[in-house]
Amino acid sequence: MRSFGIDAEVYPDSDAETLELGGLYSTGEECFPHKVTLGNFLKIARQPGFEPSRTAFFMPTSDGPCRFGQYAPYLRKVMNDLGYPDVMIFSPTCRDSYDGVDLAGADSQLTMWMALVSGDLLTRFLLKTRPYEVSLGDSDDVFRSSVEDFSRVLEVPGVPPKQRRAQLVEEVVRMRDRFHAVPANYTFGKPLIGLVGEIFCRQDTFSNDDIARRIERLGGECWISDIAEWIWYTNWSQETKIREERGRLNLDFARARIKSHTQHIYEQALLAPVEDDLVGYEEPEDVREILRRSEPYLPPHGCLGEMVLSVGKAIYLAEKGAAGIIDISPFTCMNGVICEGVYPSVSADLNELPIRVCYFDGVNANIDQDLEIFLDLARAYQKRSRWMRRCPAYFD
């Protein structure tokens, strides 16, 4: 957003005040990510010098049954109730695959896409390096400095997409070399745990009690579903809806296909320098690979949203050598509850693959004991899994 001339900042880190404010201005029946995001926006509103007329909150939305579709309207209501009607709520929707983020034409959407792919790539490198590092904290240091470096490239205004892509490719190489320099013992055999579930809760370490790091401390390695997966899914949904309503011979369908094709080209350019590093860590080339795996359990044309992706990705990760799957969901999340209902069938069809749904609601609970038991089950599954895990060449 800064690259489009907007003074944009990430909201402050979540903490106890976040939960206090979020709980104060909600009923307790909302899902946990709503409480966290609302609380953090309210923290901004309480900062000295807060100017409502010069402030906008970025809160995307979606249609369908998920309560996420109510986040932006509820935030609007709270701002009005607090006397801040001038605060803008910027809320692009998945209905048109977030075409509403076009703040400066097609260039803005491509810039945001490259930022998203870069962020996912950084997370993948962090999670595949940190379990093997010799000195605790080295990988986190590289991750934080790389985030800053990518941001400096992205925030420069007026850079054409192809030129920015070339700059980001150079940054990917620099990031790759920094992670290579982290002293690490890459020993084959750690159980790989796939993390799927609700996007916000699985990505936000505050909301999920830093579950990935807890698994690493217990001797495991994590593979978390990337955020770009959701964009590919909304692209597929957009194309499917247009095709079913008006067929393929129309301008909107052509635009949707061109957008997806362009995004794929840009994504592949950013991934090219790290192809060897991602052997065994490859994400699906097409979201339809995930949807096909979900089809026997949750048909994607009948079921909508994250539940389809979670089930399909769980199977995909098992085929990549994952020894266990943890679905991270907010307490009472519809997607998590539905997935929990079909996971026993998925597990049985995959030779009793360990699958566990972990619900989070902000109440501190010691989950280490449960995770320790889960890791034992994963280690046992490694011995009977029908899929052999592949790793980069630098693994012993």
C-alpha positions as CSV (number, residue, x, y, z in Angstrom):
1,M,0.0,0.0,0.0
2,R,2.9,2.4,0.6
3,S,4.0,1.7,-3.0
4,F,0.7,3.4,-4.0
5,G,1.4,6.5,-1.9
6,I,-0.7,5.4,1.1
7,D,0.7,5.9,4.6
8,A,0.1,2.3,5.7
9,E,1.3,0.4,8.8
10,V,0.7,-3.0,10.3
11,Y,-1.4,-2.9,13.4
12,P,0.4,-3.4,16.7
13,D,1.4,-6.8,18.0
14,S,-1.4,-8.6,19.8
15,D,-1.2,-8.8,23.6
16,A,-3.4,-8.9,26.7
17,E,-4.8,-5.5,25.9
18,T,-5.9,-6.8,22.6
19,L,-8.1,-9.5,24.2
20,E,-9.4,-7.1,26.8
21,L,-10.5,-4.5,24.3
22,G,-11.8,-7.1,21.8
23,G,-13.8,-8.8,24.6
24,L,-15.1,-5.4,25.9
25,Y,-16.7,-4.5,22.5
26,S,-18.0,-8.0,21.5
27,T,-20.5,-10.4,23.0
28,G,-18.3,-13.5,23.3
29,E,-20.3,-15.4,20.7
30,E,-18.0,-14.2,17.8
31,C,-15.1,-16.3,16.6
32,F,-11.7,-15.7,18.1
33,P,-10.0,-13.9,15.1
34,H,-12.8,-11.3,15.3
35,K,-11.9,-10.6,18.9
36,V,-8.2,-10.3,18.1
37,T,-8.6,-8.0,15.0
38,L,-11.2,-5.8,16.7
39,G,-9.0,-5.5,19.8
40,N,-6.0,-4.4,17.8
41,F,-8.0,-1.8,15.8
42,L,-9.3,-0.5,19.0
43,K,-5.8,-0.2,20.3
44,I,-5.0,2.1,17.4
45,A,-8.1,4.2,18.1
46,R,-6.9,4.7,21.7
47,Q,-3.4,5.9,20.7
48,P,-2.6,9.6,21.4
49,G,-3.2,11.8,18.3
50,F,-5.6,9.4,16.7
51,E,-7.3,11.1,13.7
52,P,-10.5,9.3,12.6
53,S,-10.9,11.3,9.4
54,R,-7.3,10.4,8.3
55,T,-7.6,6.7,9.3
56,A,-8.7,3.6,7.3
57,F,-8.8,0.1,8.6
58,F,-8.1,-2.7,6.1
59,M,-10.6,-5.6,6.8
60,P,-11.4,-7.8,3.8
61,T,-14.6,-9.8,3.7
62,S,-16.2,-12.8,2.1
63,D,-19.6,-14.2,1.3
64,G,-20.9,-17.6,2.3
65,P,-21.7,-18.9,5.8
66,C,-18.4,-18.1,7.5
67,R,-18.7,-15.4,10.2
68,F,-15.7,-13.6,8.6
69,G,-18.3,-11.9,6.4
70,Q,-19.5,-10.0,9.4
71,Y,-16.1,-8.7,10.6
72,A,-16.1,-5.5,8.5
73,P,-19.8,-4.5,9.2
74,Y,-19.3,-5.1,12.9
75,L,-16.1,-3.1,12.9
76,R,-18.1,-0.3,11.2
77,K,-20.7,-0.5,13.9
78,V,-18.2,-0.3,16.7
79,M,-16.4,2.7,15.2
80,N,-19.8,4.5,14.8
81,D,-20.8,3.7,18.4
82,L,-17.5,5.1,19.7
83,G,-18.0,8.3,17.8
84,Y,-15.7,7.6,14.9
85,P,-17.9,7.5,11.8
86,D,-15.2,9.2,9.8
87,V,-13.0,6.1,10.0
88,M,-13.0,4.3,6.6
89,I,-13.3,0.5,6.5
90,F,-11.6,-0.7,3.4
91,S,-13.1,-4.1,2.7
92,P,-12.4,-5.9,-0.6
93,T,-14.3,-9.2,-1.0
94,C,-13.5,-12.7,-2.2
95,R,-16.7,-12.5,-4.3
96,D,-14.6,-11.0,-7.2
97,S,-11.4,-12.6,-6.0
98,Y,-10.4,-9.3,-4.3
99,D,-10.3,-7.3,-7.5
100,G,-11.3,-4.4,-5.2
101,V,-7.7,-4.0,-4.0
102,D,-7.0,-2.3,-7.4
103,L,-6.0,1.0,-5.7
104,A,-3.9,2.0,-8.7
105,G,-5.0,-0.2,-11.5
106,A,-3.6,-3.6,-12.4
107,D,-0.2,-2.7,-11.0
108,S,-1.5,-2.6,-7.5
109,Q,-2.9,-6.1,-7.6
110,L,0.3,-7.5,-9.0
111,T,2.3,-5.7,-6.3
112,M,0.1,-7.1,-3.6
113,W,0.3,-10.6,-5.2
114,M,4.2,-10.4,-5.2
115,A,4.2,-9.3,-1.6
116,L,1.9,-12.2,-0.6
117,V,4.1,-14.8,-2.5
118,S,7.2,-13.3,-0.9
119,G,5.7,-13.5,2.6
120,D,4.7,-17.2,2.1
121,L,8.2,-18.0,0.8
122,L,9.8,-16.4,3.8
123,T,7.6,-18.4,6.1
124,R,8.5,-21.7,4.3
125,F,12.2,-21.0,4.7
126,L,11.8,-20.1,8.3
127,L,9.8,-23.3,9.1
128,K,12.2,-25.6,7.2
129,T,15.3,-24.1,8.8
130,R,14.4,-23.3,12.4
131,P,14.0,-27.0,13.5
132,Y,17.6,-27.7,12.5
133,E,19.4,-24.6,13.6
134,V,22.4,-24.9,15.9
135,S,22.0,-21.6,17.7
136,L,18.5,-20.8,18.9
137,G,17.1,-17.7,17.3
138,D,19.3,-17.5,14.2
139,S,16.5,-18.4,11.8
140,D,14.1,-15.8,13.4
141,D,16.8,-13.1,13.0
142,V,17.2,-13.9,9.3
143,F,13.4,-14.0,8.9
144,R,12.9,-10.6,10.5
145,S,15.7,-8.9,8.6
146,S,14.4,-10.4,5.3
147,V,10.9,-9.1,6.0
148,E,12.3,-5.6,6.3
149,D,14.4,-6.0,3.1
150,F,11.4,-7.3,1.1
151,S,9.3,-4.4,2.5
152,R,11.9,-1.8,1.4
153,V,11.7,-3.2,-2.2
154,L,8.0,-3.3,-2.2
155,E,7.2,0.1,-0.7
156,V,9.0,2.2,-3.4
157,P,6.3,4.0,-5.5
158,G,6.1,4.1,-9.2
159,V,8.0,0.9,-10.0
160,P,6.6,-1.1,-13.0
161,P,5.6,-4.6,-12.0
162,K,8.2,-6.4,-14.2
163,Q,11.0,-4.2,-12.7
164,R,9.7,-4.8,-9.2
165,R,9.6,-8.5,-9.9
166,A,13.2,-8.5,-10.9
167,Q,14.1,-6.6,-7.7
168,L,12.2,-9.1,-5.6
169,V,13.9,-12.0,-7.4
170,E,17.3,-10.5,-6.3
171,E,15.9,-10.3,-2.8
172,V,14.8,-13.9,-2.9
173,V,18.4,-14.9,-3.7
174,R,19.7,-12.8,-0.9
175,M,17.2,-14.3,1.5
176,R,18.1,-17.8,0.3
177,D,21.8,-17.2,0.9
178,R,21.1,-15.8,4.4
179,F,19.2,-18.9,5.4
180,H,22.0,-21.1,3.9
181,A,24.4,-19.3,6.2
182,V,22.5,-20.3,9.3
183,P,24.5,-23.1,11.0
184,A,22.2,-26.1,11.0
185,N,22.2,-29.9,11.3
186,Y,19.9,-31.1,8.6
187,T,19.3,-34.7,9.8
188,F,16.6,-36.7,8.0
189,G,14.0,-38.2,10.2
190,K,12.1,-35.4,12.1
191,P,8.3,-36.0,11.8
192,L,6.8,-33.5,9.4
193,I,3.5,-32.0,10.8
194,G,1.2,-30.3,8.4
195,L,-0.7,-27.3,9.7
196,V,-4.0,-26.5,8.0
197,G,-7.2,-24.8,9.2
198,E,-8.6,-21.3,9.4
199,I,-6.2,-18.9,7.8
200,F,-5.9,-16.2,10.5
201,C,-5.6,-18.5,13.4
202,R,-3.1,-20.8,11.8
203,Q,-0.9,-17.9,10.6
204,D,-1.1,-15.6,13.7
205,T,1.3,-17.0,16.4
206,F,-0.5,-15.0,19.1
207,S,-3.8,-16.7,18.3
208,N,-2.5,-20.2,18.0
209,D,-0.1,-20.0,21.0
210,D,2.9,-20.3,18.7
211,I,2.0,-23.9,18.0
212,A,4.7,-24.4,15.3
213,R,7.5,-23.5,17.7
214,R,6.0,-25.8,20.3
215,I,6.1,-28.7,17.8
216,E,9.6,-27.9,16.9
217,R,10.7,-28.0,20.6
218,L,9.2,-31.4,20.8
219,G,11.3,-32.6,17.9
220,G,9.0,-32.0,14.9
221,E,9.0,-29.9,11.8
222,C,6.0,-27.9,10.5
223,W,4.6,-27.2,7.0
224,I,1.9,-24.5,7.2
225,S,-0.6,-24.0,4.4
226,D,0.4,-20.9,2.5
227,I,-1.9,-17.8,2.3
228,A,-1.7,-17.7,-1.5
229,E,-3.7,-21.0,-1.5
230,W,-6.8,-18.9,-0.6
231,I,-6.2,-16.5,-3.5
232,W,-5.9,-19.4,-5.9
233,Y,-9.2,-20.8,-4.5
234,T,-11.0,-17.5,-4.9
235,N,-9.7,-17.3,-8.4
236,W,-11.1,-20.7,-9.1
237,S,-14.4,-19.8,-7.5
238,Q,-14.7,-16.6,-9.5
239,E,-14.0,-18.5,-12.8
240,T,-16.4,-21.2,-11.9
241,K,-19.2,-18.8,-11.1
242,I,-18.8,-16.9,-14.3
243,R,-18.6,-20.0,-16.4
244,E,-21.8,-21.5,-14.8
245,E,-23.8,-18.3,-15.2
246,R,-22.6,-17.0,-18.6
247,G,-20.2,-19.6,-20.1
248,R,-16.7,-19.0,-21.2
249,L,-17.2,-16.6,-24.1
250,N,-17.4,-13.3,-22.2
251,L,-15.0,-10.6,-21.2
252,D,-15.2,-11.2,-17.4
253,F,-14.2,-14.9,-17.8
254,A,-11.3,-13.8,-20.1
255,R,-10.1,-11.2,-17.5
256,A,-10.3,-13.8,-14.7
257,R,-8.2,-16.3,-16.7
258,I,-5.7,-13.7,-17.7
259,K,-5.3,-12.6,-14.0
260,S,-4.7,-16.2,-12.9
261,H,-2.2,-16.8,-15.7
262,T,-0.3,-13.6,-14.9
263,Q,-0.2,-14.4,-11.2
264,H,1.2,-17.8,-12.0
265,I,4.0,-16.3,-14.1
266,Y,5.0,-13.9,-11.4
267,E,4.8,-16.6,-8.7
268,Q,7.1,-18.9,-10.7
269,A,9.6,-16.1,-11.3
270,L,9.9,-15.6,-7.5
271,L,10.2,-19.3,-6.8
272,A,12.8,-20.1,-9.6
273,P,15.9,-19.2,-7.5
274,V,14.9,-21.5,-4.7
275,E,13.7,-24.5,-6.7
276,D,16.5,-26.8,-5.3
277,D,15.8,-25.6,-1.7
278,L,12.1,-26.6,-2.0
279,V,12.5,-30.2,-3.1
280,G,10.0,-32.0,-1.0
281,Y,8.3,-28.7,0.0
282,E,6.5,-28.0,-3.3
283,E,3.1,-26.4,-3.1
284,P,0.5,-27.6,-5.6
285,E,0.9,-26.0,-9.0
286,D,-2.9,-25.7,-9.3
287,V,-5.5,-25.4,-6.5
288,R,-7.5,-28.0,-8.4
289,E,-5.0,-30.6,-7.0
290,I,-6.3,-29.8,-3.5
291,L,-9.9,-29.7,-4.6
292,R,-9.6,-33.1,-6.3
293,R,-8.3,-34.6,-3.1
294,S,-11.2,-33.1,-1.1
295,E,-13.8,-34.3,-3.5
296,P,-14.6,-37.7,-1.9
297,Y,-15.1,-36.1,1.5
298,L,-16.2,-32.5,0.9
299,P,-17.1,-31.8,-2.8
300,P,-15.8,-28.3,-3.7
301,H,-18.9,-27.5,-5.8
302,G,-21.2,-28.2,-2.8
303,C,-19.0,-27.2,0.1
304,L,-17.4,-23.7,0.2
305,G,-14.4,-22.2,1.9
306,E,-11.6,-23.2,4.1
307,M,-13.0,-26.6,5.0
308,V,-12.5,-27.8,1.4
309,L,-8.9,-26.6,1.4
310,S,-8.1,-28.0,4.8
311,V,-9.2,-31.5,4.0
312,G,-7.7,-31.5,0.5
313,K,-4.4,-30.1,1.8
314,A,-4.2,-32.6,4.6
315,I,-4.2,-35.4,2.0
316,Y,-1.7,-33.6,-0.2
317,L,0.7,-33.1,2.8
318,A,0.4,-36.8,3.7
319,E,1.4,-37.6,0.2
320,K,4.4,-35.3,0.6
321,G,5.5,-37.3,3.6
322,A,3.7,-35.6,6.5
323,A,3.4,-37.8,9.5
324,G,0.6,-35.9,11.1
325,I,-1.9,-33.1,10.5
326,I,-3.1,-30.5,12.9
327,D,-6.1,-28.4,12.0
328,I,-5.8,-25.0,13.7
329,S,-9.3,-23.4,14.1
330,P,-11.0,-20.8,16.4
331,F,-13.3,-22.3,19.0
332,T,-16.8,-23.0,17.4
333,C,-15.4,-22.4,13.9
334,M,-17.8,-23.9,11.4
335,N,-15.0,-24.9,9.1
336,G,-13.1,-26.7,11.8
337,V,-16.2,-28.5,13.1
338,I,-17.2,-29.8,9.7
339,C,-13.6,-30.9,9.0
340,E,-13.5,-32.7,12.4
341,G,-16.5,-34.7,11.2
342,V,-14.8,-36.0,8.1
343,Y,-11.2,-36.3,9.4
344,P,-11.8,-39.8,10.8
345,S,-12.6,-41.1,7.3
346,V,-9.6,-39.3,5.8
347,S,-7.4,-40.8,8.5
348,A,-8.7,-44.3,7.9
349,D,-8.2,-44.0,4.2
350,L,-4.6,-42.9,4.8
351,N,-3.6,-45.8,7.0
352,E,-4.7,-44.1,10.3
353,L,-2.8,-40.8,9.7
354,P,-2.8,-38.9,13.0
355,I,-5.1,-35.9,12.5
356,R,-6.0,-33.5,15.4
357,V,-8.2,-30.4,15.5
358,C,-6.9,-27.8,17.9
359,Y,-9.4,-25.1,18.8
360,F,-8.2,-21.7,20.2
361,D,-10.2,-19.1,22.0
362,G,-7.6,-17.0,23.8
363,V,-7.7,-18.9,27.1
364,N,-4.2,-19.9,28.1
365,A,-4.0,-23.7,28.2
366,N,-0.9,-25.9,28.2
367,I,-1.1,-27.9,25.0
368,D,2.4,-29.3,25.2
369,Q,1.3,-32.6,26.7
370,D,-1.3,-33.1,24.0
371,L,1.3,-32.2,21.3
372,E,3.8,-34.6,22.9
373,I,1.4,-37.5,22.6
374,F,0.6,-36.4,19.0
375,L,4.3,-36.4,18.1
376,D,4.6,-39.9,19.4
377,L,1.7,-41.0,17.1
378,A,3.3,-39.2,14.2
379,R,6.6,-41.0,14.8
380,A,4.8,-44.3,14.8
381,Y,3.0,-43.4,11.6
382,Q,6.3,-42.6,9.9
383,K,7.2,-46.3,10.0
384,R,4.0,-47.4,8.1
385,S,3.4,-44.4,5.8
386,R,3.0,-45.4,2.2
387,W,4.8,-42.2,1.1
388,M,8.5,-41.5,1.4
389,R,9.4,-38.0,2.2
390,R,11.8,-36.1,-0.1
391,C,14.2,-33.5,1.1
392,P,16.7,-31.0,-0.4
393,A,20.2,-32.4,-1.2
394,Y,21.8,-30.8,1.9
395,F,19.9,-33.2,4.2
396,D,22.0,-36.1,5.6
